[in-house]
Amino acid sequence: MKRTSTIITIIVVLALVGLMVARLVTNKKTVDSKRQVVTEQVAIAVSVGFAEMREPVGELNLVGITSPNKEVTVTAESPGKIVAVNFDVGDFVRAGRVLARVDDVYKRLAFENAKLNHDKYKEDYERFLVLREGDAVSEVQLRDMKMAYEAAKIQLESTKKQWDDTRIVAPFSGTITKKSVEVGAFVNVGTAVAEIADVAQLVANLTVSENDVYRMKVGQGVNVRSSVFPDEVFQGKITNITPRGSAIHTFPVEVTIANSNRQPLKAGTFVSVQIDLDRRGSTLMVPRDAIVSSIKDPTVYLVKGNTAHLTPIVIGGSYGGFVEVVSGLTRGDQVVTGGQINLADGAKVQIINQ
């Protein structure tokens, strides 16, 4: 009887524990359901425009980055210790100026010795010419003397070249953009000493669409502007049109720009190149406001259904408020022109200017 009572007690306790666990689980689910926040993606209000065929109006504006007309790394042509450095970064140097000098003692002595030998053999050869006229020396002796004299001339030229190579000179006039050595440094042949850039003229490389490139010609004048000097108009001209285009029908075009003495541009500056063209026909364009990031690496938000997709495109010229689209869009595509600041790729949108 006592055993039966114990069993009943255990069963009752287990039942109570089970009820308590069930109640706790139910309470947790209730609390969790109250804490749960239902997240729904809210549609972002945007304005849109369309990719459409338009007749180009106004000047063709293309963006480029300036680079030096000429740029070179000046290197040592003779091994040895640098004993003189005659420039600093930012210096303007004329062509032929000695920028640095390598220890030249042995090269100079070798040249002076070769000069003595050269002068001696020259005198001997001239004397043998006179003796040959009097038949005092043979033709063979005169020939041998002439060969010795020619060898001395070659040796003199060789040692002079080696001596000259100890002087490191500027190959053209320009501005020092980098200094790579100091006095006391040891250099080998090919060691970089300095970098020189000629920015009296600058070059801007443009990417031009097939529609426009056939209306350009080498030598054509252009106007160039920069946001750095908004009131300055730089004069330039088209100096090269590449005869081979890319797979997306764009062509590299080179424009040479006369730099200004009053407000000189630096290499690496963004510029806008304005070109007058005899335009015919229409081309695919989108509103300029649709461009996200920059003109150099353009993207747009393409709207499909009620979703915005960040889409890279290739652009050509800029015409007022519109930009030519070379690839990435087709006629009739809907692109976001207002509200991009709130967008991310794949965001839901609500068009407010339908």
C-alpha positions as CSV (number, residue, x, y, z in Angstrom):
1,M,0.0,0.0,0.0
2,K,2.8,2.4,0.8
3,R,4.5,1.6,-2.5
4,T,1.3,2.3,-4.4
5,S,1.0,5.7,-2.6
6,T,4.5,6.6,-3.6
7,I,3.9,5.8,-7.3
8,I,0.7,7.9,-7.3
9,T,2.7,10.8,-5.8
10,I,5.4,10.6,-8.4
11,I,2.8,10.5,-11.2
12,V,1.1,13.6,-9.8
13,V,4.4,15.5,-9.5
14,L,5.4,14.6,-13.1
15,A,2.0,15.7,-14.4
16,L,2.3,19.1,-12.6
17,V,5.8,19.5,-14.0
18,G,4.5,18.8,-17.5
19,L,1.7,21.3,-17.1
20,M,4.3,23.9,-16.0
21,V,6.6,23.3,-19.0
22,A,3.6,23.4,-21.4
23,R,2.5,26.8,-19.9
24,L,6.1,28.2,-20.1
25,V,6.4,27.2,-23.8
26,T,3.0,28.8,-24.5
27,N,3.9,32.0,-22.7
28,K,7.3,32.2,-24.7
29,K,5.5,31.8,-28.0
30,T,3.1,34.6,-27.0
31,V,5.9,36.9,-25.9
32,D,7.9,36.2,-29.1
33,S,4.9,36.8,-31.3
34,K,4.4,40.2,-29.6
35,R,8.1,41.1,-30.1
36,Q,8.1,40.1,-33.7
37,V,8.2,43.0,-36.1
38,V,6.7,42.5,-39.5
39,T,9.1,44.0,-42.0
40,E,7.9,45.0,-45.4
41,Q,10.0,46.8,-48.0
42,V,8.5,50.2,-48.5
43,A,8.4,51.5,-52.1
44,I,10.6,54.6,-52.6
45,A,9.1,57.4,-54.6
46,V,11.1,58.3,-57.7
47,S,10.8,60.2,-60.9
48,V,11.6,58.5,-64.2
49,G,12.6,59.3,-67.8
50,F,13.0,57.3,-70.9
51,A,15.8,56.2,-73.2
52,E,14.7,57.7,-76.5
53,M,16.0,58.7,-79.9
54,R,16.8,62.4,-80.0
55,E,18.4,64.8,-82.4
56,P,21.7,66.2,-80.9
57,V,21.3,69.9,-80.1
58,G,24.2,72.2,-79.1
59,E,27.9,71.4,-78.7
60,L,29.2,67.9,-78.3
61,N,30.7,67.8,-74.8
62,L,33.1,65.0,-73.9
63,V,35.0,64.4,-70.7
64,G,38.7,63.5,-70.6
65,I,41.6,63.5,-68.2
66,T,44.7,65.5,-69.0
67,S,48.1,63.9,-69.3
68,P,51.6,65.4,-70.1
69,N,52.4,65.9,-73.8
70,K,55.7,64.1,-73.0
71,E,56.8,62.3,-69.9
72,V,60.0,60.3,-69.3
73,T,62.0,58.7,-66.5
74,V,65.6,59.8,-66.8
75,T,68.0,57.0,-66.0
76,A,71.8,56.8,-65.3
77,E,73.9,55.6,-68.3
78,S,77.1,55.0,-66.4
79,P,77.6,53.1,-63.1
80,G,79.2,54.9,-60.2
81,K,78.6,57.2,-57.2
82,I,76.5,60.3,-57.6
83,V,78.7,63.4,-56.9
84,A,76.3,66.2,-57.8
85,V,72.6,66.7,-58.1
86,N,71.4,69.9,-59.7
87,F,67.6,69.8,-59.4
88,D,64.6,69.5,-57.1
89,V,61.0,68.4,-57.6
90,G,59.0,71.2,-59.2
91,D,62.0,72.8,-61.0
92,F,61.6,73.7,-64.7
93,V,64.6,72.5,-66.6
94,R,65.7,73.2,-70.2
95,A,66.6,70.4,-72.6
96,G,70.3,69.5,-72.2
97,R,70.6,70.7,-68.6
98,V,72.9,68.5,-66.5
99,L,70.6,67.1,-63.8
100,A,73.2,65.0,-62.0
101,R,76.8,63.8,-62.4
102,V,78.4,60.4,-61.7
103,D,82.0,60.2,-60.4
104,D,84.0,60.7,-63.7
105,V,87.7,60.6,-62.6
106,Y,88.6,57.3,-64.4
107,K,86.4,58.1,-67.4
108,R,88.1,61.5,-67.8
109,L,91.6,60.0,-67.5
110,A,90.7,57.3,-70.0
111,F,89.5,60.0,-72.4
112,E,92.7,62.1,-72.0
113,N,94.9,59.1,-72.6
114,A,92.9,58.2,-75.7
115,K,93.2,61.9,-76.9
116,L,97.0,61.7,-76.6
117,N,97.1,58.4,-78.6
118,H,94.8,59.9,-81.2
119,D,96.9,63.0,-81.6
120,K,100.1,60.9,-81.9
121,Y,98.7,58.6,-84.6
122,K,97.2,61.5,-86.5
123,E,100.6,63.2,-86.7
124,D,102.3,59.8,-87.7
125,Y,99.7,59.2,-90.4
126,E,100.0,62.7,-91.9
127,R,103.8,62.2,-91.8
128,F,103.5,58.8,-93.6
129,L,101.4,60.4,-96.3
130,V,104.2,62.8,-97.1
131,L,106.8,60.0,-96.9
132,R,104.7,57.8,-99.3
133,E,104.7,60.6,-101.9
134,G,108.5,60.4,-101.8
135,D,108.4,56.6,-101.9
136,A,110.1,56.6,-98.5
137,V,107.5,54.1,-97.0
138,S,105.7,51.3,-98.7
139,E,102.0,51.1,-99.4
140,V,101.6,48.4,-96.8
141,Q,103.3,50.6,-94.1
142,L,100.9,53.5,-95.0
143,R,97.9,51.2,-94.8
144,D,99.0,49.9,-91.3
145,M,99.5,53.5,-90.1
146,K,96.1,54.5,-91.4
147,M,94.4,51.5,-89.6
148,A,96.2,52.5,-86.3
149,Y,95.0,56.0,-86.7
150,E,91.4,54.9,-87.4
151,A,91.6,52.7,-84.3
152,A,92.8,55.6,-82.2
153,K,89.8,57.7,-83.5
154,I,87.4,55.0,-82.5
155,Q,89.0,54.7,-79.1
156,L,88.8,58.5,-78.6
157,E,85.1,58.5,-79.5
158,S,84.3,55.6,-77.2
159,T,86.0,57.1,-74.2
160,K,84.4,60.5,-74.8
161,K,81.0,58.8,-74.9
162,Q,81.7,57.0,-71.6
163,W,82.8,60.3,-70.1
164,D,79.7,62.1,-71.4
165,D,77.5,59.4,-69.9
166,T,78.6,60.4,-66.4
167,R,76.6,63.6,-66.9
168,I,72.8,62.9,-66.7
169,V,71.0,65.5,-68.8
170,A,67.4,66.5,-69.4
171,P,66.2,65.0,-72.8
172,F,63.6,67.8,-73.2
173,S,62.4,70.9,-71.5
174,G,59.9,70.2,-68.7
175,T,59.1,70.1,-65.0
176,I,60.7,67.7,-62.6
177,T,57.9,65.5,-61.1
178,K,60.1,63.1,-59.2
179,K,63.6,63.0,-57.7
180,S,65.0,59.5,-57.1
181,V,68.7,60.0,-56.1
182,E,70.8,62.1,-53.7
183,V,74.5,62.8,-53.6
184,G,76.5,59.8,-52.4
185,A,74.0,57.2,-53.9
186,F,75.5,54.5,-56.1
187,V,73.7,54.0,-59.4
188,N,73.9,51.4,-62.1
189,V,73.0,51.7,-65.8
190,G,69.3,52.1,-65.9
191,T,68.8,53.4,-62.3
192,A,66.0,56.0,-62.2
193,V,67.3,59.5,-61.4
194,A,64.3,61.8,-62.1
195,E,61.0,62.0,-63.9
196,I,60.3,64.9,-66.2
197,A,56.9,66.0,-67.7
198,D,56.3,68.5,-70.4
199,V,53.0,70.2,-69.5
200,A,53.4,73.2,-71.8
201,Q,51.0,71.1,-73.8
202,L,48.6,68.6,-72.4
203,V,46.8,65.7,-74.0
204,A,43.2,64.5,-73.3
205,N,42.1,61.1,-74.5
206,L,38.4,60.9,-75.4
207,T,36.0,58.1,-76.1
208,V,33.8,59.0,-79.1
209,S,30.8,57.2,-80.4
210,E,30.6,55.9,-84.0
211,N,27.9,58.5,-84.7
212,D,30.2,61.4,-83.9
213,V,33.7,60.2,-84.8
214,Y,33.0,60.3,-88.6
215,R,32.2,64.0,-88.2
216,M,35.6,64.9,-86.7
217,K,38.8,65.5,-88.4
218,V,42.5,65.7,-87.4
219,G,43.5,69.4,-86.9
220,Q,40.0,70.5,-86.0
221,G,40.0,73.2,-83.2
222,V,38.2,72.6,-79.9
223,N,37.5,74.5,-76.7
224,V,38.5,73.0,-73.4
225,R,37.2,73.9,-70.0
226,S,37.9,72.8,-66.4
227,S,35.9,73.3,-63.2
228,V,39.3,74.2,-61.6
229,F,39.4,77.4,-63.7
230,P,35.7,77.9,-64.8
231,D,36.4,81.3,-66.5
232,E,39.4,80.1,-68.5
233,V,38.9,78.6,-72.0
234,F,41.8,76.6,-73.2
235,Q,42.5,76.1,-76.9
236,G,43.1,72.7,-78.3
237,K,42.9,70.6,-81.5
238,I,42.2,67.0,-82.5
239,T,45.6,65.4,-83.1
240,N,44.7,61.8,-83.6
241,I,41.7,59.7,-84.4
242,T,42.3,56.0,-84.0
243,P,41.2,54.1,-87.1
244,R,40.1,51.0,-85.1
245,G,37.1,51.1,-82.9
246,S,36.1,48.9,-79.9
247,A,33.6,46.1,-79.8
248,I,30.9,48.6,-78.7
249,H,31.7,51.0,-81.6
250,T,33.6,53.7,-79.7
251,F,36.8,55.3,-80.9
252,P,39.7,56.8,-79.0
253,V,40.4,60.4,-80.0
254,E,43.4,62.4,-78.8
255,V,43.1,66.2,-78.2
256,T,46.2,68.3,-77.7
257,I,45.7,71.3,-75.4
258,A,47.8,74.5,-75.2
259,N,48.3,75.1,-71.5
260,S,47.9,78.5,-70.0
261,N,50.8,80.5,-68.5
262,R,48.3,82.5,-66.3
263,Q,46.3,79.5,-65.0
264,P,48.1,76.4,-66.0
265,L,46.3,73.0,-65.7
266,K,48.1,70.1,-64.1
267,A,48.3,66.6,-65.6
268,G,45.5,64.4,-64.2
269,T,42.8,67.1,-64.3
270,F,39.2,66.4,-65.5
271,V,38.4,68.6,-68.5
272,S,35.3,69.1,-70.7
273,V,36.1,69.2,-74.4
274,Q,33.6,71.1,-76.5
275,I,33.4,70.2,-80.2
276,D,31.3,71.7,-83.0
277,L,30.0,69.0,-85.3
278,D,27.9,68.9,-88.4
279,R,25.2,66.7,-86.9
280,R,22.8,64.5,-88.9
281,G,20.2,62.0,-87.6
282,S,19.2,61.0,-84.1
283,T,20.8,58.9,-81.4
284,L,19.7,57.1,-78.2
285,M,19.8,59.4,-75.2
286,V,18.7,59.6,-71.6
287,P,18.3,62.6,-69.3
288,R,21.6,63.7,-67.8
289,D,19.9,63.5,-64.3
290,A,19.7,59.7,-64.7
291,I,23.4,59.3,-64.5
292,V,24.6,57.9,-61.1
293,S,28.2,58.2,-59.9
294,S,30.2,60.0,-62.6
295,I,30.4,60.6,-66.4
296,K,33.6,58.6,-66.5
297,D,32.1,55.5,-64.9
298,P,28.3,56.0,-65.5
299,T,25.4,53.8,-64.2
300,V,21.7,54.3,-64.1
301,Y,18.8,52.8,-62.2
302,L,16.8,50.9,-64.7
303,V,13.1,50.3,-63.7
304,K,11.6,47.0,-64.4
305,G,8.1,46.4,-63.0
306,N,8.4,48.2,-59.6
307,T,12.0,47.4,-59.0
308,A,15.1,49.5,-59.7
309,H,18.2,47.8,-61.0
310,L,21.6,49.5,-61.0
311,T,22.8,49.2,-64.5
312,P,26.3,50.2,-66.0
313,I,26.1,52.0,-69.3
314,V,28.6,53.4,-71.9
315,I,28.0,57.0,-72.9
316,G,29.1,59.1,-75.7
317,G,28.6,62.9,-75.9
318,S,26.7,65.2,-73.7
319,Y,24.1,67.5,-75.3
320,G,22.7,70.0,-72.9
321,G,20.4,68.1,-70.5
322,F,20.8,64.8,-72.3
323,V,23.6,62.2,-72.6
324,E,24.2,59.9,-75.5
325,V,24.0,56.1,-74.6
326,V,26.3,53.9,-76.7
327,S,25.4,50.6,-74.9
328,G,23.6,49.3,-71.9
329,L,20.1,50.5,-72.7
330,T,17.5,50.2,-75.4
331,R,14.9,52.5,-76.7
332,G,12.0,52.8,-74.3
333,D,13.9,51.7,-71.2
334,Q,12.6,53.5,-68.1
335,V,15.4,55.1,-65.9
336,V,15.2,56.9,-62.6
337,T,15.9,60.7,-62.9
338,G,15.0,61.8,-59.3
339,G,15.2,60.1,-55.9
340,Q,18.4,58.0,-56.6
341,I,19.9,59.1,-53.3
342,N,17.5,56.8,-51.5
343,L,17.9,53.8,-53.8
344,A,20.0,50.6,-53.7
345,D,20.2,47.9,-56.3
346,G,16.9,45.9,-56.2
347,A,14.9,48.5,-54.3
348,K,11.2,48.7,-54.7
349,V,10.0,52.0,-56.3
350,Q,6.9,54.0,-56.8
351,I,6.8,56.2,-59.8
352,I,5.4,59.7,-59.0
353,N,5.5,61.2,-62.5
354,Q,3.9,58.4,-64.5
